[in-house]
Structures are given as structure tokens and as C-alpha cells.
């Protein structure tokens, strides 16, 4: 399941995926920022610079370089702001391409496995021009990235 919505100038991407693994296995994989590279398309040039030397904790700062468009390298700095083991964590962009990026990751045990839910609230810079670019470029790009992620999770763990 994947859906986009908007409230004013803040957009939302909401996805759910069911996988046949234990909550411990799902948490172990998703809460390790080093695994992000595995579930990000190669063309994005995703490279972790720092911040993954300890298990996830609130206050953790993680620095990446991504190359989302035309080979232009972009610095992205996120902070893990909330963590409840085996249930959820939140990462927020502190520096990067969005005016706002607030990404909630939820895990829930279900019969036969785990439901993984992502809710991303984001705002695009450049006001009206940014909002104009959303349906043309940004939404399709995010859709592509999260679809890649969905398929990679199936490849790694299977699906329910």
C-alpha cells in the first residue's frame, strides 16, 4: 500500500508492507542505518559519511551524501529523534534537500510476520515553484525510491 496526500504545503507519503519475519529481525535490519544503502537505488549514489558507529539512539546524527538528480551530490544530515525498541523510530532532516523531512518508521507484529509502516511528512523548498514541481518530478521520484525499497525488502525477506 502506498499513498500520497497533502495538507497545505506539507506533503505525506504513507506506505505499508507485510513481511514474513520476526519483529526482532525486522527491527535489527531497519534500525541499523548502515542497511539504508541496501534498500536505496544505486543511481542515488547513497554514501554514509558518519553516525552509524553505534546502535540507534535518540539524538543520533547521521550524515549521508546522495546524488538524486543529474549527478549533483547533496549532503543530507538526519537526526534520530525518537526510538522505542521493536516499535518505532523517527528520523528528521537537519540539513538537506527538503524544507521539512519527518520520517516515522513503525513495526507491528501480525500473524505470520511484521507490518512495516512508513509515514513521511515533507515540504519542498522554493514555495510555489517547488509545489509545482511536486507532481512532475518529486512525487514520481519518491514513488520510485519507495517502490525500489519495497521490492528490495521482498527480495531480502519475502512477503506476506
N, C-alpha and C positions, 0 to 999 in steps of 0.2 A: 504494500500500500504506500502510495506517495501522493502528497497533495501540496499545492502552493496556495497561500491566501495572503491578503493584505489588510492592514488596518492603518489608514492614513499613509504615511511614508515608510512604515515598517512592514517588511515582508516576512512571511513564515513558510518554511519548508518543514513538512511533517512526514516521517516515514516510519514504517513498522516492518519487521521481518522476523519470522519464526525459524529457529534453527534447532536441530536435534542434539544439543549438547547440554552439559550441566551448567548451572548458574556459576559455579566456580571456574569452569573452563572459559565461559563467555567473559566473566569479569577479568580473569587473568589476561586474556587477549586484548580486550577493549581498553583496559585501564593502563596498558603499557604503551606510552606514546611512541615507542620505537616501532610498534606494529603499524602505525599510520602509513608508512611508506608502502607496505604490502597492499593496502586497500585504496591507494591513490593511483590514478592513471600515470603511466610512465612519462607521458608527454608533459606532465606538470612539473617535472624536474624537482620533485619534493626532496628536500635535504634538511635533516635536523642538524642544527648548529649546536644547541646546548639545552640542558634541562632535563635530560632523561636518565640521569645517573642514579636516581633513587626511585623507589616505588611512588606511585601517585599520592599527592597530598595537597590539601587546600593551601594556596599561596604559591604553588609551584609555577615557575615561569619557564616556558618552552619557546625556543627560537627556531624558526624554520626559514628556508628560502624556497619559494615556489616560482615557477615560470608558467603562469596560466595562459598568457597570450603573447604571440609574436616574439617569443624568446626573451621577453622582458622579465628579468629577475626581480622578484618582490620579496622584501623582508616581511615576515609575519611573526608577531610575538603574541602568545596567548598566556593567560593565567588560568590555572585550575582554581576555581573559586569555591566550589562545594564538592565534597566527597562523602558518600555514605557507602561503605563497602558492600558489594554484592547488590546494590540497589540503583545508585545513580552517581553521576558526576557532571559538573558543568565547566565548560571552558569558555572564556571570554577573550576576544581580541583586545589587546592593549595597543598594538600598532600593526597596521596592515592596510589592505585594500578597501575595507568597508568602513563606513562611519560607525556602524554597530554590528557586532557579531556575537551572539549569545547562543551557545550550543549546549543543549541538555541531552544527556545520554541516559536512558532508563533501561533497566533489565528487570524482567519479571518471569518467575517460573511458571510454566504452563505444562499441561500434560504432554509428556514426551520431549520436553526441551525448555527453551527460553524464548521469550519475546524480547527483541531488541527494538527500542523506540528512540528515534532522534527527533528533536524539535529545535529548529534553528530559526531564531528571530534575527533579522539583519536589515540594515539600512544602507543604501547605496549613496556614495558621495555625489556631488555635482548637482544637487537639487533636481529641478525639472528635467534636465538633460539625463541625469542618472536614472530617474524613474522612467524616462522614455526608452532608455537602453535595456531596462529590465526584461520586457517580453521578447526583445530582439536578440539579446546576447547573454545577459546574466542568468536568467531563469533556465534557458536551454543548457548553458554550461554547468550550472549546479545540478540540473537533472542528469546530465551525462556523468558527472562525477559521482553522484549518489547511486546511479544505476550501475556504474562500474563497481562501486563498493558492494552493492547488493549481490552482484554476480560473483565477486571475489569471495565473499563470505560463504556463498553456496559452494563454491569450488573447494574452500578450505574445510567447511563443516557440514555441508549438506543442507537440506531444507525440509521443513515440515509442511 
